[in-house]
Amino acid sequence: METLLDTLGLAQSMELLSLSPPGWGGNLLRGLVNSLQIALGAFGMGLVIGLFGAYGKLYGGVVIRDLLGIYTTVIRAVPELVLILILYYVGTDLINKASEAMGYGRVEISGVVAGIWVLGIVQGAYSTEILRGAIQAVPKGQMEAARAYGMPAFLVMRRVTIPAMMSFAVPGLANLWLIATKDTALLAIVGFSELTLETKQAAASTRAYFTFFLAAGALYLIVTLLSGVVFGRIEKWARRGQPSLRTGQSR
C-alpha cells in the first residue's frame, strides 16, 4: 500500500513539474532563464564598476578614493534586501521624474533591466574590493618593467595588470557570481518573474510547496555545479605557466 502511495505521489509530482500544462515546469525554466539573464548582466556590470573602482581606489585622487570608499562601505554594510528596495524604488522614481521634467512622461522600465541595474550596483562594490586586492597582489616589478619600456597606463593595464591579476581574482569572482545567482531571488519582493517568484506562484496554486521548492533548489544546485566547472577551467587558464602549489612545477 505504501509503495502504491509513493508511486502515485511521484507520478503526481512529475505531472506537476512537466513542461506542458497543467504542469508548471515551463514556468520554472522561464524563471531560471530570467534569473540567469539578470545574474549575468549584473555580474558583467559589477566587473566593469569593480575594475574602474579598483583603479580609482589605488591610483585616483583623494576625492575619488573617498567617494569610492563610501560607496563600497555603504553597499557592503547595508543588507542586500534593503539595498534592492532602495535602489529599485528610488532609482525608478528619479528616472520617471527626470523623464517627466523633459516632457516624455513616465517610463516603463523592463524588469530584467531594472534587476541588472540594481544588482549590478551591489556587485560593483564587492568586485571593487576583490579586484583591488588582486591588483595589489601583482608583483610591482612587472608593472615597473612595462613602464620602463614606455607603455602608456592603459596598455600596462591591458597587457600586464589584468592578465597577471586574473589568477588572484578568479576565486573571489567565482564566489561573487554564485552570490549574484542567489541574489536574484531577492528580486521577487519587487515582483520580478525570476525562479523564486515562479516557484512561489506554482506552489501557491497547487499547494505542492515541497515539490516545487525542492525542484527550485535542484535547479540552483545545477547552476552552482556547472558554474564551478566553468570557473575551474578559467582559473586553470589564468594560472597557466605559474608554479603549482603542490609540485613547485609550472602548469
N, C-alpha and C positions, 0 to 999 in steps of 0.2 A: 504493500500500500504506500509506504514512504517512498519507495523507488518510483512508483507511478506519479506521486505528487511532485517529486523532484523533477521528473521528466516533463511534466506539464508546466512546472514553473520555468524551466529552462526554455521550453518551446515558447511560452508567453513572453519571456524576456527577449528572445531572438526576434519575435514578431514586433515587439515594441522598438527594437533597435534596427529594424530593416530600413533600407534606404527609401523605399516607396511607401506611401500612405497605406494603412494607418500607422506605419512605423515612423519614428522620429529620427532615425539615423541620418537622413539627409540634412535635417536641421542642425544636428550636432556637427556634422562635417562642414556645413556652411559657417557655423560659429567658429570652428577651428581655423578655417581659411581666413576669416576676418581677424581672428586673434594673431595669426602669423603675419598678416599684412601689417597690422598695427605694430607688432613687435619688431619686424624687420625695418619698417620706416623709422620707428623711434630709436632703434639701435644705431642705424645709419646716421640719423640726425644727431644723436648723442656723441658719436665718434667725431663728427665734424666740430661740434661745440667743444668736445673734450680736447681735440688737437690744438685748436686755437686758444682754448682756455689754459692748457698746459704751458704753451709757449708764452702766453701773456703773464702767467704767474712766475715763470722763470726769467723771462727777459724783458717784460714790459715795464713801464714806468710805475711810479708809486701809486698813482690814481688807479691805473688798470689793475695792479696787483691787489689793491684794497677792494675794488669793486668785485673782482673775481673771488676774493676771499669771502666776502659777504654772501655772494651767490652760492658758493659751494657749502658754506657753513649752514645757511638757512635751509637749503634744499635737503641736506643730509640730516638736519636736526628735526624738521617737521615731518610727522608721519605722512606716508605717501598718499593715503586716502584723503587726508585733509588737503594736501597739495593739489590732488586731482580736482577736488571740488572747487578750490580757489581758482586754479588756472583755467578750468573749463568755464565756470560761470563768469568770472571777472574778464577773462580773455574774450569770450564771445560777446559780452556786453560792451566792451571797449571797441571791438570791431564794428558792431552794429551802430554804436554812437558815431564813430568816425564815418561810416557809410552814410548815415542819415545826414550828418553835417555837410557832406559833399553832394547831397541831393539824390543818392542812389536808393534809398530805402533800406529796409532790413535785409540781411544776407543770410541765406540758408547754408549753413556750414556742414559739410559731409561729416558723418560720424567717424569714418576712418581717418580723414584729415585732422579732425579735432583730437582724436585719440593719439595720433602720431605726434602732433604738436605738444600735447600735454605730457605724454610720457617721454618725449624727446628732451624736453627741458630737464626733467628729473634725471634721465640717463646722462645728460651732459655734465651734470655736477660730479657724478661718480666717475665718468670717463676722464674728466679733467684730472682728478687725483691719481687715477691708475696710470694715465699716460705721462703725467708729471714725474711720477716715481720711476717709470720705465726710461724716460729720457735721462734722468739723473743717474741711472744705472749704466748708461753707455760710457765706456772709458773716454775721458776727456781728450786723450791723445789722438783718438780717431778724428774728432771734430777739429782739433788744432791742426792736424796734418792737412785736412781738407781746406781749411782757411789758408794755410801756408801755400797751397797750390793755387790760390787766388779764386777759389769757388765763392760765388755770392751766397748770401744767407739762405735763400730759397733752395738753391741747388744743394747746399750742405744738408738741409732738412730732407730733401727728396732722395738724395743719393747715399747719404751716410746715416743721419739720425734715425729716420723712420725704419729703414731695413735693420739697423742694429738694435733698435729698441723692441722690435716685434717679439723676440723670444722672451723678453721680460714682461711684455704687456698681455700676451695671448691668454695665459691662465686667468688673469683678472677679468679680461674682456669676455672670456667664456662664461664665467660666473655672472657677469653683467647681462649677457644675452639670456641666460636662464631666468634671471630676475625679471627681464623685460617680458618674457613669455608668460610668467605668472602674474605680473602686474596688470596685464590686460584684463584679468578677472575683476580688478577693482573698478574698471570702467563700466561694469554692469550697473553700478549705482547711478550713473547718469544716462542709462538707457541704451548703451551701445550693444548691438546684437553680436556679441562675441560668444565664445564657447560657454562660459559660465551662465550667462543670461539665457541662452538657448536651452541649456540643461535645466535651469530652474523652471522655465516655461513648460518644457516637456514633462518634468516630474510633477509639476502642479496640475497639469491636465490629466495625467494618467494615475497619479498617486503612487507611482513606482519610483520613489525617491532613491532607494538603494541602487536600483538597476541603472538609472541614468547618471547618478553621481559617481558610481563605480566605473561606468563607461567613460565619463569625462576624465576621471583620474588616470585611466588607462591611456587615453589619448595624450594627456600631458606627459605621462611616463615615456611613451613612444617618442615624442618630440625631444625629451631630455636625452634619451639614449642615442638617437640619431645625431643630435647636436654634439654629444660627447665624441662620437666618431669623427664628425667633421672638424671640430676644433682640435682633436688629437692629431689629425693629419696636418692641419695648419701649423700647429706647434712644432711638429716634426720637420715641416718645411722651413719654418722660421729658424730652427736650431741647426740646420744643415751646416756642416763644416765646423761646428763648435765641439769642444771636448765633451765626451759623455761623462756624467757624474759618477757612473759606476765603474767604467773601464779606463777613463782617462784618455780614450782614443777619440779621434774625430768621427763624427757620424757620417 
